[in-house]
Amino acid sequence: MSKAFILKSRPVGKPVLADFEEVEVADLPLEEGQLLLEGKFYSVDPYMRGRMSDQKSYIPPFEVGQPLAGGVVAKVLESRAEGIHPGDYVLGMMLKWQTVQAVWANEVQKIDVQLAPPSYYLGLLGLTGLTAYFGLTRIGKPKPAETVVISGAAGAVGIAVGQIAKIMGCNVIGVAGHKSKLTYLKEDLGFDAALDYHDLDKLEKDLHKAAPLGVDIYFDNVGGELSDRILKQINHGARIIICGQIALYNETSKAVGPYPQVPLLINSALMKGFIVSDYVDSFHEGQMQLIKWYREGLLKGKETVVIGFDKLPQTFIDLFDGKNTGKMIVQA
């Protein structure tokens, strides 16, 4: 028998532990072409909150009574597929929150754990890094000396965006919420400025001081009033990249705020949303570039690791209280 976490009920507002239930699942015999996997590292990500609601989105919602799923790095226990052997490590982006599971070999990617820690393939060298890479390079199209502002800058995507922007010669300003995170962005990652979002009036003033010539690229992971304030300082031809809106994911009423059309219009600015799968045909190119920068020491990983499969639900909930710096990972 394996343990799994199912969606017991759809959350209203911020998820609570009662929305999850741990169950036992019977193991089934492997079929030809399948692998038996033991989960080692589980990714928890803000986008999963949207899948817990029964609403139209770019990905189907989780089913009540069925296991949740996301990025998992697993060890192969048994293989009935060519080229993958017991002891190998694989990455699956839609594997169940389950301790042991059978999957088809074409649903996972074999990874090189000698190159980087296995969990990095869920973050810096996986979809998180690719999200940062494609959002910044394909939509932001940064030029040297331009100013890039990142909200949620100490999160998994944010730290990757900032480092890539620095590689490309940009002035990088990160917005985060705790002193330790601001210190990390400046002292460890070399951001040019790190601003606290808790006092938005002060943030506006601090942003003007840090970027007196205005904002050329805004990588938005947060949304809400924070983004309204930053949009006031965009330049002509600015690019606004909509990656996430974590400030709004748990809202129970329709958010109302300033409308972005005016600053976009008067600045001839571009605002574009995206999901990383938009660039699936270029994933190999992107991952090779991320690996190259990592091996050259230009990209650093950062993780908040929680030990214990049973901690998955609470760790996911903690995302919405900003309890992570970098990628949030549960290690089984």
N, C-alpha and C positions, 0 to 999 in steps of 0.2 A: 504494500500500500504506500502511496505517496501523499504528501500534504499539499493542499492548494488553497489559495484565497479566492473566494468567489465574491461577486457583487451581490450583496444581500438586498440592498435597497438603493434607489436613486437619491443622491443627496439633495437637500434643499439648502442652498447656500454652501458654506464651507463643509466639506465631508467630515464625518465623525466616525469613530471606531465601529459604531453599530451598523454602518453601511457596508461593512466587510464581515465575512465569516470564514473561518478556517475549517476545511472539510478534508476527509480522506478520499482518495481516488484509487481505484483498482488499477494495477499495472497490467497492460495488455501485451501479448506476444508481438515481437517485431515482425514486420513484413519485409520482403525484399526491397531494398532501396531506403530503408529507414535506419535511424540511429536512436539509441537509448542514451539520454542525456541527464546529467546531474547538474542542476543549476548552482553556479558558484558566485556570480555577481549579478545583481538585479538593478536595473535603472528605474528610478522614479522621476517622472517628468511632468511639468505643469499641464501640457496638452492633454494628458490623460483625464484631467477633470472634465473636459468637454465630452469625452467618450462615456462618461458616467451619466450624462443626461440624454434623454431620448429626443434628440433634435437633429436636424439636418446639418451636416458638416462635411468636411473633405474626407472623413473616414467614418465607417459605421460605428454606432455606439456599442458599448459593452452590453451583453445580455444579462439581465437579472438572473441569478442562479447559476451563472457560468463563470469560470475563472477569468480574472483580469489578465491582461497580456501587455508586454512591452519588451524593451531591449534586455537581453540576458546573455551573459557569457557562461558557457557550460562546458563541462568535461565529458568526453565521450566514454560511456561505460561499455557499450556494445555497439558493433557496427555490422550492418548488412548492406553496406554501400561501398563502392570502389573508391579508393583514394583517401578514405578517412578511417582511422584506426583507434581502438581503445587507448585512452590517454591523451589523445589530441584535444585541443580546445577549439570551440566554435563560437561564433557570434550569430544570434538570431534576433531580429528586430521586432518580431511579433510572437515571442514565445510566452507560454503561460506562466503566471505566478504559481509555479508548481515545483516541488523539490526534484522529482524525477519524471521525465516525460519522453514519449516516443515522437519523433518528427521525421519528415521526409528530408533526405540529405540536401535536396535543392532549396530547402527553406533556410539553410544556414550557410555561413562562410567560415572556412577554416582560418584561424588566425595564428600569427607568429608571436608566441609569448616570450621569445628571446629578444625581440626587438623592443618591447615595451611591456609594462605591467598589463595583465589581461583586462583589467577594468578600464584601461585607457581606450579600449575599442568601443566602449559605451559612451565615451566623452570626447576627449581631444582628438582622437584618431577615428572616431565613428561619426554617427549622425550629428552629434553636437558640433564637432569641428567642421563638418561639411556644411551645416546650417550657417555657421559664422562665415565660412569661406565664400559660399555662393551668394549669400545675402550681401556681404560687403563688396565682393569683386564684381558680381554681375549686375547688381542694382545700384550700389553706392558708387562704383567705379572711381575709387579714390585716386587723387593726384597728390604728389609730394607737397607738403606744407599746408594742405587743407586741414580743417578742424573737424574731427569726428567726435560726436557725443554719443555715449552709450548709456541707456537706462538698464537697470538690473545688471550693472557692469561687473559685479562680483559673482554672478551666477555662471553656470556652465558655458552658455553661449557667450555671455558678455566678456569673460576673460579671454576667450579665443578671439573674438572680434577685435578687442583692444590690442592684443599682441600682433595680429595680422596687420592692423592699421599702422602700428609702429614699424613693422618690417617695411611697409610701403611708404614710410617717411612722413606720416601724418602727425599732427598735433592731436593727442588723444585725451579726452575728458570723460571720466567715468562717474556715474551717479549710483550711489549705493546707500545703505541705511545704518551701518554700524561702524564705529570708530576703527575696529580691528580690520574690517573690510576695506575701508578707505586707506588705511596704512598699507595693507597688502597690495592694493592697486598701485600705489605710488612707489613704495620701497622695493617690492619684489618684482613687479611687472614693468615698472618704469613709465606708468601713465604720467602725463604732464600735469594733470590735476585730478583730484577725486573729491566729489561734492556730496554732501549729505542731503537727502531728499525730505527729511522730516519737517523742516520749515521751508515751505515753498517760496515765500517772499524773500527769504534770505538766499535760497537757491538761485532765484532770478538774478540777484545782485552778484552773487559769487560767479555765476556763469558769465555774466557780462565782463567781470574782471579776468576770468580765465580765458575767455574768447572775445576780446574787445573788437575783433573784426567780424564776429558773427560765426554762425554754425553752417558748415557746408554739407555735412552728412549727419543725420540722426538715425541711429540704430535703435529702434524702439522695441524693448522687451516687456514693457510695463503698461503703457497706455494711461488712461484716466487723466486727472488734473495735472499730474507731473508732465505728461507729454504736451498738454495745452500750454504750459509755461515755457517749455523748451521751444515750441513752434514759434513763439513770439520773436525769437532771435535768429531765425534761419536767414541765410543769404539768398541773393538772386541765384537761381539755378540749383538750389539745394536739393538733395535727395533724401527722402525719408523712407526708411526701410521698416515695414511692419512685420516683425517676427513673432511677437507674443504680446498678450494683453493681460498679464497675470493680475493686475489691479482690478480687473472686471470679471474674472472667471467665476467668482462666487457670489456675484451680485444677484439679488432676487427681484430687483426692479430694473426697469430700463434706465441705463445711464444717460444723463443729460448734461451737456457741457458746452463750452465754446465750439463753434464749428470750424473745421480746418480750412474750408474753402477760401476764405479771405487771405490768410497768409500764403497759401499755395498760389493763389491767383496773382497777388501783387509781386510775388518773388519768382514767378515762372518756375515753381518748384515741382518736383515729382514725388508723389507718395505711392508706394507700391507694396502690397502684401505678397507674401510667398510662403510656400511650404517646401521643405527640402526635397521632397520627391519630384518637384517641378524639374529638377536637374539630374534625375536618375541616370540619364544617358552619359553624364559626365562624372559620375561618382568615382570611377577609377582614377581619372585625372586629378580630382580634388584630393582623394585620399593619398595619392603618391606625393602631391605637393605638401600636404600636412606632415607626412612621414619624413620627407626631406628636411623640412624646417625643424621638426622635432630632433632628428639625428644631428643637425647642425647646432642645436642648443638655442635656436631662436624661438621655439615654442615650449612653454612649460605647462605641465598638467597640474591641476589642483582638485582634490576630492575631499568630500566629507563622507566618511565611511561609517556605517552603522552595522554592527555585527548581529546576525541572527535573522533567519528567514521569518520568524514570527514578528519581527519589527517592521515588516513591509508597510502595513497600513499606517502606522503612526509616523513613519519616516516620510511617506507620501504627504500626509497632512502637514508635517513640519515645513514642507516647501513653502506653504502659503504664509508662514510666519517668518520667512527669511532665515531659517536656521542653518542654511548651507552656505559655504563659500566654495565656489566651483561646482563640480558635478556631485550630485547626491547619489550615493551608491549604498545598496544593502549587500553585505557579504554573508552568504549562508554559512 
